[in-house]
């Protein structure tokens, strides 16, 4: 493989890693195993630390494709937990409140999704997000307790949303496993929050996995094509080292 000329890697991001952690680790592998001191490495779209699944990483001259790759639709499998909310809309913050869940069924969810969560929709991003407000990230305000900052809605497209199962827990909460195909910029945490409100309950995102990249003009990339970080390391170890003259 010619990482300097440019390669595209599909990485299965581990839980609690940031997308930048993946990029930085790969840069370190290039330096330690191949002697490459300077190389462009970037990712095509941030995936939250509490999510797993596909992160697209480009190296060398292939980093010119990053913006194009960011625009592709994505598929996710989400565990939406009804009966509690959290300030971050996921498990970054502690659950709070107690909401009715007896009326939440697979059929009721499917009806609401068909009516209000399909096609182009208006979505308000969560306060705990990387969106910039007056030059600062929204999560900086949220973590300081400033929850009165206005988050503007944005249009996103939900191509499809399928409820795969609904499970009741011993604590009284209900988990819905939902497969979602959506456009760039869609916050699955906001979908979980809004589903809870629309169902006259409360909800947050309990788990998330990005399972596919869906380009409009190319082949769908699924999680089956992904490499673990251990596999990436083994692959880079197999490459011949770059001599100093070629690495200036």
C-alpha positions as CSV (number, residue, x, y, z in Angstrom):
1,X,0.0,0.0,0.0
2,X,1.2,3.5,-0.8
3,X,0.0,5.6,2.2
4,X,1.8,8.8,1.0
5,X,0.3,8.6,-2.5
6,X,-3.0,8.0,-0.7
7,X,-5.1,5.3,0.8
8,X,-8.7,5.2,2.2
9,X,-9.2,3.0,5.3
10,X,-12.5,2.1,6.9
11,X,-12.0,1.8,10.6
12,X,-14.2,0.2,13.2
13,X,-13.8,2.9,15.9
14,X,-13.6,1.5,19.5
15,X,-15.9,2.6,22.2
16,X,-14.8,5.8,24.0
17,X,-12.3,6.7,21.3
18,X,-12.7,10.0,19.5
19,X,-12.3,10.1,15.7
20,X,-9.2,12.2,16.4
21,X,-7.8,9.4,18.6
22,X,-8.1,7.1,15.6
23,X,-6.2,9.6,13.3
24,X,-3.5,10.3,15.9
25,X,-2.9,6.6,16.6
26,X,-2.5,5.9,12.9
27,X,0.0,8.8,12.5
28,X,1.9,7.3,15.4
29,X,2.0,3.9,13.7
30,X,3.4,5.4,10.5
31,X,6.2,7.0,12.5
32,X,7.0,4.0,14.7
33,X,6.8,1.3,12.0
34,X,7.6,3.0,8.7
35,X,9.7,5.9,9.7
36,X,7.2,8.4,8.2
37,X,7.6,11.7,10.1
38,X,5.3,13.8,8.0
39,X,2.1,12.5,6.4
40,X,-1.4,13.9,6.0
41,X,-4.0,11.8,7.8
42,X,-7.7,12.9,8.3
43,X,-11.1,11.5,8.9
44,X,-14.4,12.0,7.0
45,X,-16.9,12.8,9.7
46,X,-16.8,12.8,13.5
47,X,-18.3,9.9,15.4
48,X,-19.1,10.5,19.1
49,X,-16.8,8.8,21.7
50,X,-19.8,6.7,23.0
51,X,-20.5,5.4,19.5
52,X,-18.7,2.6,17.6
53,X,-18.5,1.7,14.0
54,X,-17.2,3.1,10.7
55,X,-14.8,6.0,10.6
56,X,-13.4,6.8,7.2
57,X,-9.7,7.7,7.3
58,X,-7.7,9.0,4.4
59,X,-3.9,9.3,4.1
60,X,-1.6,11.3,1.8
61,X,-3.1,12.8,-1.3
62,X,-6.4,10.9,-0.7
63,X,-7.1,13.5,2.1
64,X,-8.3,15.7,-0.8
65,X,-11.4,13.5,-0.9
66,X,-12.4,14.0,2.7
67,X,-14.9,16.8,2.1
68,X,-16.7,14.7,-0.6
69,X,-16.7,11.6,1.7
70,X,-18.2,13.7,4.5
71,X,-21.3,14.4,2.4
72,X,-22.3,10.7,2.0
73,X,-25.4,9.4,3.8
74,X,-24.8,7.2,6.8
75,X,-26.6,4.2,8.4
76,X,-26.8,3.7,12.2
77,X,-28.2,1.2,14.6
78,X,-29.4,3.1,17.8
79,X,-30.6,1.9,21.2
80,X,-33.2,4.5,22.2
81,X,-34.1,4.2,25.9
82,X,-37.5,5.5,26.9
83,X,-38.4,6.4,30.5
84,X,-35.5,8.7,31.3
85,X,-33.7,11.7,29.8
86,X,-30.2,13.0,30.1
87,X,-28.8,16.6,29.6
88,X,-26.5,15.3,26.8
89,X,-29.2,13.1,25.2
90,X,-26.9,10.1,25.7
91,X,-24.9,8.4,28.5
92,X,-22.3,11.1,28.8
93,X,-24.4,12.6,31.6
94,X,-26.5,10.9,34.3
95,X,-30.1,9.9,33.5
96,X,-32.7,12.0,35.2
97,X,-36.5,12.0,35.6
98,X,-39.0,9.2,35.3
99,X,-41.5,9.0,32.4
100,X,-44.4,6.7,31.5
101,X,-43.5,3.9,29.1
102,X,-46.5,1.6,29.3
103,X,-47.9,3.0,26.0
104,X,-44.7,2.6,24.0
105,X,-45.0,-0.3,21.6
106,X,-43.3,-1.2,18.3
107,X,-46.5,-0.4,16.5
108,X,-46.9,3.0,18.1
109,X,-43.3,3.9,17.4
110,X,-43.6,2.8,13.7
111,X,-46.7,5.1,13.4
112,X,-45.0,8.1,14.8
113,X,-41.8,7.5,12.7
114,X,-43.9,7.3,9.5
115,X,-45.7,10.5,10.3
116,X,-43.0,12.7,11.7
117,X,-39.5,11.2,11.3
118,X,-39.3,10.4,7.6
119,X,-38.0,12.6,4.8
120,X,-36.7,16.1,5.3
121,X,-37.3,17.2,8.9
122,X,-36.3,20.1,11.2
123,X,-33.9,19.1,13.9
124,X,-32.4,21.0,16.9
125,X,-28.9,19.7,17.7
126,X,-28.2,18.7,21.3
127,X,-26.5,21.2,23.6
128,X,-23.7,18.8,24.2
129,X,-22.5,19.0,20.5
130,X,-19.5,20.5,18.7
131,X,-21.6,23.1,16.9
132,X,-20.0,26.6,17.2
133,X,-21.9,29.4,18.9
134,X,-20.2,32.8,19.0
135,X,-16.9,31.1,18.4
136,X,-17.2,28.4,21.0
137,X,-18.4,24.8,20.9
138,X,-21.9,24.3,22.2
139,X,-20.7,21.7,24.7
140,X,-18.4,24.3,26.3
141,X,-21.5,26.3,27.3
142,X,-23.4,23.1,28.4
143,X,-20.6,21.9,30.6
144,X,-20.5,25.2,32.4
145,X,-24.2,25.0,33.1
146,X,-25.2,27.6,30.5
147,X,-28.3,25.9,29.1
148,X,-30.1,29.0,27.9
149,X,-28.0,29.2,24.7
150,X,-30.2,29.1,21.7
151,X,-29.6,26.1,19.4
152,X,-30.9,26.8,15.9
153,X,-32.8,24.1,14.1
154,X,-31.5,22.7,10.8
155,X,-32.9,20.6,8.0
156,X,-31.8,17.0,7.8
157,X,-33.1,14.1,5.7
158,X,-34.2,10.7,7.2
159,X,-34.1,8.2,4.3
160,X,-35.5,5.4,6.4
161,X,-36.1,4.5,10.0
162,X,-37.0,0.9,11.0
163,X,-37.8,-0.3,14.5
164,X,-36.1,-3.7,14.8
165,X,-37.2,-4.5,18.4
166,X,-38.7,-3.1,21.6
167,X,-37.5,-4.6,24.9
168,X,-38.7,-3.8,28.5
169,X,-36.0,-3.7,31.2
170,X,-36.4,-4.7,34.9
171,X,-36.0,-1.0,35.8
172,X,-39.2,-0.1,33.9
173,X,-37.4,1.6,31.0
174,X,-38.0,0.5,27.4
175,X,-35.2,0.1,24.8
176,X,-36.1,0.4,21.1
177,X,-33.5,-0.8,18.6
178,X,-33.8,1.4,15.6
179,X,-31.9,1.3,12.2
180,X,-31.6,4.7,10.7
181,X,-30.4,5.9,7.3
182,X,-29.9,9.6,7.2
183,X,-28.1,12.6,5.6
184,X,-24.9,14.3,6.7
185,X,-25.3,16.4,9.9
186,X,-28.1,14.3,11.5
187,X,-27.8,14.0,15.2
188,X,-29.1,10.6,16.4
189,X,-29.1,11.9,19.9
190,X,-31.6,14.5,18.8
191,X,-33.7,11.8,17.2
192,X,-33.8,9.9,20.5
193,X,-34.7,13.0,22.5
194,X,-37.4,14.0,20.0
195,X,-38.9,10.5,19.8
196,X,-39.3,10.6,23.6
197,X,-41.1,13.9,23.5
198,X,-43.3,12.9,20.5
199,X,-44.3,9.7,22.4
200,X,-45.3,11.7,25.5
201,X,-42.4,10.2,27.4
202,X,-38.7,10.9,27.8
203,X,-35.8,9.2,26.0
204,X,-32.1,9.3,25.4
205,X,-29.5,7.4,23.3
206,X,-28.2,4.4,25.2
207,X,-25.9,3.0,22.5
208,X,-25.0,3.8,18.8
209,X,-23.2,2.1,16.0
210,X,-22.5,3.5,12.5
211,X,-23.0,0.5,10.3
212,X,-22.7,1.8,6.8
213,X,-21.6,4.6,4.5
214,X,-24.1,5.1,1.7
215,X,-22.7,7.2,-1.3
216,X,-25.3,8.2,-3.8
217,X,-23.0,7.4,-6.7
218,X,-21.0,4.5,-5.5
219,X,-20.9,1.2,-3.6
220,X,-22.3,1.0,-0.1
221,X,-19.6,0.4,2.5
222,X,-20.8,-1.8,5.4
223,X,-19.2,-2.6,8.7
224,X,-18.0,-5.9,7.2
225,X,-15.4,-4.0,5.2
226,X,-14.0,-2.3,8.4
227,X,-10.6,-2.9,10.0
228,X,-10.1,-3.0,13.7
229,X,-7.2,-0.8,15.0
230,X,-5.3,-4.0,15.7
231,X,-5.7,-5.0,12.0
232,X,-4.6,-1.5,10.9
233,X,-1.5,-1.8,13.1
234,X,-0.6,-5.3,11.6
235,X,-1.1,-3.9,8.1
236,X,1.2,-0.9,8.7
237,X,3.8,-3.2,10.3
238,X,4.0,-5.3,7.1
239,X,4.9,-2.2,4.9
240,X,8.5,-1.5,4.1
241,X,10.1,1.4,5.9
242,X,10.5,4.7,4.1
243,X,14.1,5.8,3.6
244,X,15.1,9.2,5.0
245,X,15.6,10.9,1.6
246,X,12.0,10.0,0.6
247,X,10.6,11.3,3.8
248,X,11.9,14.8,3.9
